Amino acid sequence: MNYLLALLLPPLSILLAGRPFLAVVVFLFWVPAIIFSGGLGHPIFVLLAWIIIWQRQEDRRARRYDR
């Protein structure tokens, strides 16, 4: 579900992945990028959100196997 949210609102998806500071920074860059580039910068933020979501899932798996 979070991957789908990353397509539409990458900063919110990053926030839900547990990275609030990064979500604020991405939001501050994402809004002007959408306005000034006509949406051309949006795929970079989607990719960033997907990487962060994947990284969080890998961290959860690693913690589960370490027990």
Secondary structure, 3 states (H helix, E strand, C coil): CHHHHHHHCHHHHHHHCCCHHHHHHHHHHHHHHHHHHCCCCHHHHHHHHHHHHHHHHHHHHHHHHHC
